[in-house]
Amino acid sequence: MLSIFRQYTFDDSFEQVFVSNKFLKEYQIALTFATDYDDDDRPTNGIFRPTWDLQKVTPEAIERFKEKARSMDVEVKVFISIGNRGTHQPFKSLDNNTWIANATESLAHLVQSEELNLHVDGIDVLYEEIDASPGDFIQCVGTLIRNLKENGVITEASISPTFNLNTEFYSRLYSSVPFFVDFVDYQFQKEVNFVMNPSVLLQRYNELTKVYPRRKLLAGYSAENEDWATLSPIVFFLGGMDILKKRRAPGISIHYHNFSAQSSPPQSTP
């Protein structure tokens, strides 16, 4: 049985999803993205703002979906995903201490905002490009997660590694704050070598369980055509079933949208 399903989304498409306790126990909505860049793509050193569709992702939309899920005995949790996909707006700290202070304050504001009022449970860290040393990334993001958890701002946190950044950045980040990270959502669509069949995917998952606890390790994928170069949907589907059954993974995640079509960040934030 699939315990957890996570959908990365910038709009209210989760409302169209069928949920049933026959298939899962928990549905996670990961909002993409909160970014610490301004409208001119200049880094703001940890001052995060939402870039998801504020007109569609509303308290009413979240509550409607939660009510539907509750009727099927499925729990819904909301995450704010910080970072970005591709090389656009990489992680970049202009000053570590200032980044940590700004990020802690700005994300606490987003999570606790009465205007947004999304009842956020946690944050997800998904940077596919990092313009910093491993030490700076680990210090900044690790301290941020610790601060938000210890201050009671969030109850859960996840990190979402990719192949290129896993060893130097994400695995070391996890090792620095293992008790504060609840999920590791590995993004399989970013594998460098071609994944030719489901057994290769299962083997790769087995390798990752030597680094991350299996009980925390989600199998992530993207439904976007541009992400299918090394891993096709059918291979992920079949391999994902093996991961869930043979390795008893806690769940999977999917990116649903064409992110190149995502609207520009809003000019004002709550």
Secondary structure as GFF3:
##gff-version 3
##sequence-region A 1 270
A	DSSP	beta_strand	4	9	.	.	.	ID=ss1
A	DSSP	three_ten_helix	13	16	.	.	.	ID=ss2
A	DSSP	beta_strand	26	35	.	.	.	ID=ss3
A	DSSP	beta_strand	49	50	.	.	.	ID=ss4
A	DSSP	alpha_helix	59	71	.	.	.	ID=ss5
A	DSSP	beta_strand	75	84	.	.	.	ID=ss6
A	DSSP	alpha_helix	96	112	.	.	.	ID=ss7
A	DSSP	beta_strand	122	127	.	.	.	ID=ss8
A	DSSP	alpha_helix	134	150	.	.	.	ID=ss9
A	DSSP	beta_strand	156	159	.	.	.	ID=ss10
A	DSSP	alpha_helix	163	165	.	.	.	ID=ss11
A	DSSP	pi_helix	166	170	.	.	.	ID=ss12
A	DSSP	alpha_helix	171	176	.	.	.	ID=ss13
A	DSSP	three_ten_helix	178	180	.	.	.	ID=ss14
A	DSSP	beta_strand	183	187	.	.	.	ID=ss15
A	DSSP	three_ten_helix	188	190	.	.	.	ID=ss16
A	DSSP	alpha_helix	198	208	.	.	.	ID=ss17
A	DSSP	three_ten_helix	214	216	.	.	.	ID=ss18
A	DSSP	beta_strand	217	222	.	.	.	ID=ss19
A	DSSP	three_ten_helix	225	227	.	.	.	ID=ss20
A	DSSP	alpha_helix	233	246	.	.	.	ID=ss21
A	DSSP	beta_strand	251	255	.	.	.	ID=ss22
A	DSSP	three_ten_helix	259	261	.	.	.	ID=ss23
###
